[in-house]
Structures are given as C-alpha cells and as structure tokens.
C-alpha cells in the first residue's frame, strides 16, 4: 500500500510540474465539423509543431482556436471549401502560421477567416490561395511582424494594427472576377509596411496610418 501511495504521489507531482504545458495534435478529415479549442493561463501552449501543421481537410467546418498564455505556437493548415476559421493568440511570444491551399493542390474557396494576435513578440504568417476569401486580421502589440499572402479571386482583407514595432507585408494577387479589396488601419509605432495588389481587373486598397 505504501508503494502504491508513493507511486500515486509521484504521478501527482509529475502532473503538477507539467501543468503549464498544453500540446494538441490535430489530423481531421470530414465535413461539417464544429471544433473549439481553448488553451489558457499557462506557458508553452502548442497546436502541432513548427514542422508538422495541424491538418483539417473537409468542407463547411467551423473551427475556433484560442491560446492565452506565454509562448503560444499555432501551426494550422486547412484544405476545404466554405469553412469558418477563428484563431486567437493573446499573451507573450506568439507564433501563428496558417495556410489554406498553399500548394495550389486542394480546395480553399469561400473561406471566412479571422485572426487575432495580441501580446508581445508576435509573428504571424498567413497564406491563402483560392476564391471568395474574406480575411479579418487584428494585431495589437508589441514587437509585431505580420506577413499575409492572398492569391484569390474576389479576395477581401480587413486588417487593424495598433502598435508597436510593426513590420507588415501584404500581397494580394490573382485574376479576380470581382475587384480585390483591402482595408488596412495602422496607429503606431515604428512602421515599415509593404502592400501590393495585382490582377487583371480593378484593385481597391484603403490605407489609414498614424504616427512614428
């Protein structure tokens, strides 16, 4: 009995010592999935790894992922049509990488995606290549670096940046059936922005910037 209690005590200590680590691995195929994941109030929140993305393949899926803590890592790849995506990182040292049809081999049409990266030392890398994509991105603070690549017919981007040492690169290309549109709002601080649109018909970009 003493050995059993000792063993249970060691398991408890191990679980407490590792309570701040939250690692989830996803490999999902199918349609009409509703998935909500919350990793919160800890350190080392991770969805898959930097070399192996979480993979969801299918149509009409509703995906919500929230990471709130320190050292948040999200590597996510989507292949499918008609999907709703809501990804949020809040805390310090956030790394987000999202791809949809990045290799031009799978479907990624009519996707409505929202991204929030709020905190310190942020890096966001988003690649979406297909038609009728609506992308809403929010970056708040501090050492932000955001890269967005869209190759989409009828693609629409709304991006809000607040502070601080922002380096933002945005490229929108393709042969649109409707105009490309982009609305980008910046408040501060150190800037350095590169925005480009290309395509065979009308491109519309509205940029508001302020300070530093």
VOROPA-450154 format. One line per field, with one value per residue (C-alpha): residue number from 1; z, y, x. Coordinates in pm, whole numbers, m for minus. Each point is the difference from the previous one (the first is absolute). Layout:
<pts>
num = NUM | ...;
zz = Z | ...;
yy = Y | ...;
xx = X | ...;
</pts>
This chain:
<pts>
num = 1 | 2 | 3 | 4 | 5 | 6 | 7 | 8 | 9 | 10 | 11 | 12 | 13 | 14 | 15 | 16 | 17 | 18 | 19 | 20 | 21 | 22 | 23 | 24 | 25 | 26 | 27 | 28 | 29 | 30 | 31 | 32 | 33 | 34 | 35 | 36 | 37 | 38 | 39 | 40 | 41 | 42 | 43 | 44 | 45 | 46 | 47 | 48 | 49 | 50 | 51 | 52 | 53 | 54 | 55 | 56 | 57 | 58 | 59 | 60 | 61 | 62 | 63 | 64 | 65 | 66 | 67 | 68 | 69 | 70 | 71 | 72 | 73 | 74 | 75 | 76 | 77 | 78 | 79 | 80 | 81 | 82 | 83 | 84 | 85 | 86 | 87 | 88 | 89 | 90 | 91 | 92 | 93 | 94 | 95 | 96 | 97 | 98 | 99 | 100 | 101 | 102 | 103 | 104 | 105 | 106 | 107 | 108 | 109 | 110 | 111 | 112 | 113 | 114 | 115 | 116 | 117 | 118 | 119 | 120 | 121 | 122 | 123 | 124 | 125 | 126 | 127 | 128 | 129 | 130 | 131 | 132 | 133 | 134 | 135 | 136 | 137 | 138 | 139 | 140 | 141 | 142 | 143 | 144 | 145 | 146 | 147 | 148 | 149 | 150 | 151 | 152 | 153 | 154 | 155 | 156 | 157 | 158 | 159 | 160 | 161 | 162 | 163 | 164 | 165 | 166 | 167 | 168 | 169 | 170 | 171 | 172 | 173 | 174 | 175 | 176 | 177 | 178 | 179 | 180 | 181 | 182 | 183 | 184 | 185 | 186 | 187 | 188 | 189 | 190 | 191 | 192 | 193 | 194 | 195 | 196 | 197 | 198 | 199 | 200 | 201 | 202 | 203 | 204 | 205 | 206 | 207 | 208 | 209 | 210 | 211 | 212;
zz = 0 | 83 | m341 | m167 | 184 | m86 | m365 | m2 | 170 | m266 | m277 | 168 | 24 | m367 | m106 | 206 | m138 | m355 | 49 | m196 | m314 | m232 | m328 | m244 | m330 | m267 | m316 | m106 | m322 | m49 | m49 | 232 | 300 | 290 | 196 | 291 | 178 | 289 | 143 | 284 | 302 | m49 | m195 | m305 | m164 | m326 | m290 | m188 | m62 | m211 | m249 | 1 | m36 | 140 | m304 | m55 | m333 | m88 | m76 | 214 | 318 | 288 | 177 | 306 | 171 | 286 | 168 | 304 | 184 | m67 | m295 | m213 | m321 | m264 | m329 | m193 | m358 | m151 | m321 | m75 | m106 | 192 | 328 | 291 | 183 | 319 | 140 | 298 | 190 | 305 | 222 | m58 | m269 | m242 | m328 | m242 | m340 | m204 | m354 | m223 | m338 | 29 | m250 | m258 | 22 | 213 | 31 | 215 | m136 | 186 | 322 | 272 | 232 | 302 | 166 | 324 | 125 | 318 | 218 | m10 | m253 | m258 | m336 | m231 | m341 | m205 | m351 | m175 | m368 | m140 | m80 | 205 | 310 | 277 | 242 | 316 | 186 | 329 | 135 | 319 | 163 | 44 | m223 | m284 | m331 | m233 | m347 | m200 | m349 | m183 | m351 | m42 | m233 | 186 | 304 | 281 | 286 | 306 | 224 | 315 | 149 | 320 | 120 | 50 | m218 | m291 | m316 | m229 | m346 | m197 | m355 | m187 | m347 | m240 | m290 | 178 | m123 | 244 | 124 | 259 | 311 | 299 | 294 | 231 | 311 | 193 | 313 | 115 | 44 | m208 | m320 | m314 | m222 | m343 | m166 | m356 | m219 | m349 | m237 | m329 | 119 | 266 | 327 | 298 | 303 | 285 | 242 | 313 | 197 | 295 | 183 | 32;
yy = 0 | 239 | m69 | 73 | 333 | 89 | m76 | 211 | 286 | m5 | 4 | 300 | 186 | m74 | 133 | 319 | 60 | m33 | 179 | 299 | m204 | m35 | m180 | m105 | m185 | 7 | m208 | 15 | m95 | 57 | 258 | 213 | m23 | 244 | 20 | 235 | m13 | 225 | m9 | 247 | 136 | m179 | m22 | m203 | m21 | m187 | m116 | m253 | 108 | 241 | m280 | m195 | 207 | m89 | m119 | 29 | m118 | 43 | 243 | 216 | m34 | 250 | 24 | 218 | m12 | 230 | 4 | 224 | m16 | 9 | m153 | m81 | m197 | m67 | m176 | m75 | m105 | m14 | m167 | 44 | 229 | 206 | m5 | 247 | 54 | 202 | m10 | 209 | 29 | 224 | 22 | 14 | m161 | m99 | m183 | m63 | m166 | m71 | m137 | m73 | m161 | 124 | m259 | 68 | m363 | 3 | 204 | 311 | 194 | 216 | 7 | 256 | 30 | 219 | 34 | 175 | 24 | 210 | 17 | 17 | m132 | m101 | m166 | m69 | m169 | m56 | m151 | m41 | m92 | m44 | 184 | 208 | 24 | 246 | 65 | 211 | 47 | 183 | 70 | 208 | 8 | m9 | m130 | m97 | m150 | m97 | m156 | m62 | m153 | m26 | m139 | 6 | 100 | 241 | 10 | 246 | 102 | 215 | 48 | 212 | 66 | 201 | m16 | m22 | m101 | m115 | m147 | m93 | m159 | m54 | m129 | m63 | m155 | m211 | 51 | 130 | m29 | 279 | 272 | m84 | 207 | 82 | 234 | 48 | 220 | 77 | 213 | m23 | m42 | m81 | m105 | m142 | m117 | m164 | m33 | m122 | m105 | m148 | m150 | 47 | 230 | 261 | 2 | 202 | 80 | 239 | 74 | 214 | 55 | 214 | 73 | m90;
xx = 0 | 284 | 155 | m335 | m38 | 358 | m63 | m318 | 182 | 273 | m263 | m167 | 330 | 70 | m340 | 40 | 348 | m130 | m333 | 117 | 71 | m300 | 67 | m272 | 46 | m272 | m45 | m366 | m182 | m372 | m273 | m216 | 234 | m44 | 324 | 80 | 338 | 106 | 353 | 18 | 189 | 329 | 321 | 97 | m342 | 48 | m216 | 212 | 362 | 203 | 77 | m329 | m318 | m339 | m195 | m375 | m139 | m366 | m281 | m231 | 204 | m16 | 337 | 76 | 340 | 106 | 341 | 50 | 330 | 371 | 185 | m306 | 65 | m266 | 81 | m321 | m76 | m348 | m116 | m368 | m284 | m252 | 190 | m23 | 330 | 58 | 356 | 115 | 328 | 27 | 306 | 374 | 218 | m275 | 71 | m286 | 26 | m313 | m20 | m296 | 71 | 358 | 122 | m276 | m107 | m316 | m316 | m22 | m296 | m252 | 202 | m79 | 301 | 76 | 340 | 95 | 357 | 8 | 310 | 379 | 252 | m261 | 59 | m296 | 32 | m316 | m24 | m338 | m37 | m351 | m323 | m243 | 218 | m90 | 287 | m23 | 332 | 63 | 351 | 28 | 349 | 312 | 283 | m235 | 98 | m285 | 13 | m318 | m4 | m332 | m42 | m375 | m278 | m227 | 230 | m72 | 233 | m71 | 304 | 34 | 346 | 47 | 366 | 301 | 298 | m217 | 150 | m289 | 9 | m320 | m33 | m326 | 9 | m205 | m240 | m308 | m356 | m77 | 238 | 264 | m70 | 219 | m62 | 299 | 7 | 321 | 51 | 370 | 301 | 307 | m174 | 169 | m286 | m6 | m341 | m60 | m292 | 7 | m254 | m179 | m282 | m70 | 194 | m122 | 216 | m84 | 284 | m16 | 322 | 102 | 323 | 369;
</pts>
